[in-house]
């Protein structure tokens, strides 16, 4: 099975069960690929076909979703989009197509911090895994970021990517565990320690829970269970924090990085390795990391129940989130004219179209809670 917005681009295959599974779970997959410069929504048209919606961003990396808000980190910003379902039906480019529509609402100017994770806390603050500076930080309206926590071996704030801090696990709206690739305090020092020097750190105590891990990424809680991805070996692991042990739950293959949970399923992104990269080309996973896509694992059993794989255009996937209860969402990209035409208020939304040359009005007016054009 294949689907693509352009026959020559973004060709995607999937195992037969995937479209029906997405329909059953009532969700859409959103993934970022900085290599291709795209944010991509993958939805099921019916029980047999998928459809993709790509949007262009400058180096999109970390993603976050909560309560209808989607955040995307780019080369130097974090962009906030908010679902405005009242505007979806009347979207000028494709009316009566989408059941949700994400509109751009806010930009944080972070500079080049190499953001590897985005999470909201219980108070609504947005946190970022600031890999360039090796800290967990809050986004700010006054600064590029406000540092909150450093690994215990990082001694100062500097844009030197000393340990490659890359992930944080939140529970009950608070950060609990962080991952990095090596306990180093030298500029880029983690590169010399690959692939088996990764750490899982308890942020509350600065205690190293596990060490010598094969490039841990994307720590996530599912209830009380903590999961990690081991990028160097292409594996999904469940962590026993009390015993300081882990079990490999599933072998995914590829360079795994980016994981989301929805209704008993884990969605795990995997990528090709950069063959010209001296940092990654000799990893244990190198020979089998030949494609990119998303693997779907049934969390209670650890069974791989579906896989999506790109045939071309997308070699590396950075992050993945799930858009729940949205079978066909749309998004107005930052490069689209429609972003200045969509206007919303707490009780209504409008598409305010350019004024026609004949002098008649072109402003949309609200009707029954929907955004209509007149």
ROTIMAR-615254 format. One record per residue (C-alpha): x, y, z; residue in one letter. Coordinates in steps of 0.001 Angstrom, whole numbers, plus 524288, in hexadecimal, padded with zeros to 5 digits. Layout:
N
XYZA ...
! end
This chain:
374
800008000080000X 8052D80D6A7FCA7X 8008D81B497FD8EX 806A0828707FA95X 802AB836A37F8B9X 80B3A836497EC8EX 80E2D8299C7E536X 81C7F82D587E4C0X 81DBD831267F317X 81B6C82B7E80098X 8180281DEA7FBCFX 8137E8160A8076BX 81034807C68094DX 8095A8018F814D0X 805657F438819B3X 7F71E7F1328167AX 7F1FC7F30982450X 7F6A580121825FCX 7EB7F808EC81FA3X 7E1078013B826ECX 7E8CD8027683391X 7E982811478325EX 7DAE4811A682FCEX 7D838808E283B78X 7E109810F28444DX 7DB2081D6883EA2X 7E7F88248583D07X 7F1A782A83833A2X 8006F8292983422X 8085F835C8833BAX 816F28349C83144X 8224083DE282F13X 82D9683BFA825C7X 838028467982634X 83F3883F8D81B3BX 833C984210811F9X 82F7F84EA2818C3X 82196849EC81AF5X 8171B847C182515X 80E7883CC881FEBX 800DA8387F8240EX 7FD8F82A5B82098X 7EF16826EB820F4X 7E6B081B9C81C7EX 7DD0581ECE8119AX 7D611811DF8140EX 7D9DB80440818A7X 7E2FF8024880D14X 7E92E80F5C80980X 7F1B1819AE80FD1X 7F33C827F980C5EX 7FE878310A80FC5X 7FE8B83FAC81227X 80C5B845818120BX 80F76853598163AX 81C7A85A48814BFX 8246385EE782085X 8328A862EB8227AX 83896856DD828CBX 82CC8851CA83076X 830D08493583BE3X 829EB847C584908X 81B27846BB8496EX 8114B847D685468X 8028C846AD85542X 7F8E2849808601DX 7EA6A84CC58600DX 7E9D88515985203X 7F6D8858A18523FX 8021B85421849A5X 80FF78596384B3AX 81B1B857D484190X 8294B85B7B843D0X 8308F860CC83800X 83E5E865618355BX 83CCA8715D83E08X 82EAC871E0842DCX 823EB86A2F84957X 816EC86B918425CX 809AC869CF848CCX 7FDCE86562840F4X 7F02A86420846B2X 7E51D85C0984135X 7D9B08648783CC0X 7CF8385A658388DX 7C58F864E68352FX 7CE708696082A26X 7D11885BDE824A6X 7C510859D081C22X 7C6BB866BD814F8X 7D5788660A812E8X 7D6BC86D68805F5X 7E049864137FF6EX 7D8B9857B3802BDX 7CB2385A0080845X 7C3EF84EAC80EB7X 7D074846B880FD2X 7D5BC847E081DABX 7CFE0844BD82AEDX 7DA1684D3D831C7X 7E2858589482D6AX 7EEE285D3F83430X 7F14A86BDF8330CX 7FDFE872F0836B8X 7FC5B87A7584355X 8097587D73849CDX 8181787D5484745X 8232487C9285122X 830298819084BFCX 83997877F085232X 8455F879008495FX 84D3886CED845ACX 84B6D864A1851D7X 849A38578884AD3X 83CF18546F851F2X 83AF3845CE853EEX 82E5D8459585BCEX 8226484DC285F20X 8193D84B7C86AAAX 80F23853318726CX 80F22853158812CX 8032B85301889EDX 802E8861F588A29X 802D88633D87B5EX 811268672A879DFX 817ED861BF86DEAX 824F285B088708AX 82F9085812866B6X 83ABA84E56866CAX 84589857D386329X 84FDB84ED385D84X 859358597085910X 85A6D85EBB866F9X 858A3851A486DDEX 84D32855CE8764FX 83EAE8548787832X 8389E861FE876BAX 82BC6869428766CX 8280E8716886AC7X 8271E87FCF86DCEX 8217888C5B86855X 82D5E893B786D56X 838CF88AC9869D3X 83CA28806386025X 83A7A876AA86B3BX 83AF9875FC87A08X 843A486AB487ECBX 83DFF8629A889DDX 845EF8561988AFBX 8535485103886D2X 858F684340887C7X 861A6842D8893EBX 86E3C8420288C02X 86B8284DF888369X 871C98598088A49X 86D9586576882A0X 8641C86ACA878A7X 86AEF86A9486B6CX 866B28678E85D60X 86FBC85BC085C5EX 8670884F8885C58X 86F948492986699X 8677A83D2186A1DX 85CC383D1C85FA7X 8516183E5D868F5X 8464A8398786053X 83A1F8355F867A9X 831628377587370X 8264582F7687922X 81B4B8370D87FB0X 811D3830EF88948X 806188380788F41X 80A9884487888A0X 8186A8449B88E27X 825A8840898888FX 82AD98341288ED1X 8353D82D5788689X 83ECA8323087C42X 8479282B5C87274X 854AB82F2486CC1X 85EEC82813864ACX 86ACA8294086DA2X 86EDC82F2887AC9X 878438390B87501X 87B318475A877D1X 8837284A0086BC1X 87EED8507285F3DX 878AD845AC856FFX 87EAF83BBA86029X 8738E831F685E90X 877E882EEA850A6X 884358284085599X 87C7B81F7A85ED0X 872DD8195885536X 86BBF81076854CAX 86A9A80B17862ADX 86C278164886C49X 85E1681B1286D41X 8577C81E8187A20X 849FF81EBD8802AX 849F68292D88AD8X 8400082B9789596X 83E6983A55894C0X 838BA83B418A262X 8450B835FE8A8E6X 84F63836F389E16X 851548285E8A010X 855F48207D8944BX 84C07815748939EX 8522B80E428880EX 85F038101A880FBX 8663480A388754FX 859CB80A8C86D20X 85A3E8098B85E29X 856478177485A8EX 849A08190B8626EX 83F2A821FB85CD5X 830DD8259485ECDX 82DDB8217B86CE1X 81F198201C86E6DX 815DD81C228794AX 80A5E8134587658X 80349813398834AX 80DDA80F8F88D01X 8162380891882CEX 8220480FCB87D79X 8269280D0486F9FX 832FB810E08684EX 837D880F8485A7DX 845AC80A7C85848X 849938110784B99X 85670809D3849E4X 84FCE7FC8084A00X 842417FFC9844C0X 83B347FAF8850E0X 82FC27FE89859B5X 832A67FC4486832X 82A737FC5687487X 83188801A68807AX 830DE7FBFA88E2CX 8353C807FE895A9X 83513801A08A314X 83DA77F63D89EE8X 845827FEA78957DX 8437A7F50388A77X 83CDF7F50687D4EX 836647EB3F87449X 836947EC4C86586X 828467EBCB861A2X 829777EC59852D6X 833A67ED188482EX 82F7E7F7F783EFDX 83B487F92F8362AX 840C4805DF83104X 8456281188838F1X 839D8812F284233X 836BA8208A8475BX 829608267784A0EX 81E6081F33850ECX 8101C821E685426X 8059A81A3985B32X 7F7288193E857F9X 7ECEA80F6E85C69X 7F5B6803C885F9BX 7FEEB8063F85426X 80C9280BFA8531BX 8100A8130A8468AX 81EC7812A084492X 8263C81A0D83A0FX 83224813DE833C2X 83BF88193D82A03X 846C3815EB820A9X 854878187D82553X 85C9A8230D81F05X 866F381B0E81802X 86FC9826F5816A5X 86F44829B08254BX 87B5B825BB82CCBX 8733B8269483947X 868AF81CC38357EX 86D6C8143682A55X 873C780A0783330X 8684D807F983C68X 8639D7F9F683ECDX 857267FD0D8374EX 85E5B8022082B41X 85C357F68B82240X 84D887F5B982477X 84A5F8043F8255CX 846C680504816FAX 8397780BAE81769X 831558152A81F55X 8237B814A882426X 81ADC8120682FE5X 8191E8051983704X 80CDF8028983F0EX 80E337F9ED84B17X 803127F4B48536EX 807FD7F92A860B7X 801E67EEBB86990X 807F07E384861C0X 813A07E9B785AFAX 80E8D7E4C884DDEX 811DE7EC288416FX 804897EE1883B1FX 8078A7F76682FF8X 8122C7FE80828A0X 812DE80A0E81F5FX 81F0F80BA2816F3X 8236A8167E80DDDX 828AF8126B8009BX 82ED581F967FDD5X 82FA682DF5801C5X 82FBC82B1D8106CX 83C35824F5815A4X 83BDE829E6823A1X 8306682BEF82CC9X 832BE833BE8390EX 8263D8334D84100X 8185C82E48840D5X 80BD78320D847EAX 7FDE582D2A846EBX 7F2598360784405X 7E71C82F1584AF0X 7D8F982F0284645X 7DD478352D83972X 7DB8B82CA282D7FX 7DF69836EB82371X 7E576843298295EX 7EB1E84E4282174X 7F51E858A4824CCX 7F77F8662E81F50X 8062D8671F81D57X 80E438731B82025X 810B3874C781199X 80236874BB80E18X 7FA618810F80B20X 7EEE987B5E812B0X 7F5AB87DBB81FA1X 7F22788C3E81E90X 7E44B8895A81A2AX 7E017880D382592X 7DAE0888AE8310CX 7D510882E983D57X 7CEDB887B2849E6X 7C9EA8800F855A2X 7BC5E87EC284FCFX 7BE6C87F2B84107X 7C83E87DF083603X 7C91D883DA82869X 7D060882B981B9EX 7D292890DA8178FX 7D59088FB480929X 7DC2C89A25800BFX 7D2DC8A4A17FBD7X 7CDC18A19E7EE13X 7D0F28AB267E338X 7C26A8ADC07E0AFX 7C10B8B4257EE0CX 7B8288A9D47F458X 7BB2E8A4C7801F3X 7C31B89860803ECX 7C36B897278129EX 7BE8288A7681874X 7B43E88AFB82314X 7B1B78812282DE1X 7A5D68786482CDEX 7A20386DA583664X 7AFC186D6083BE2X 7B62386AD082E9BX 7BEA9873AC8266CX 7B74C876B881A09X 7BAF687EE180E3CX 7B1C588911808B4X 
! end
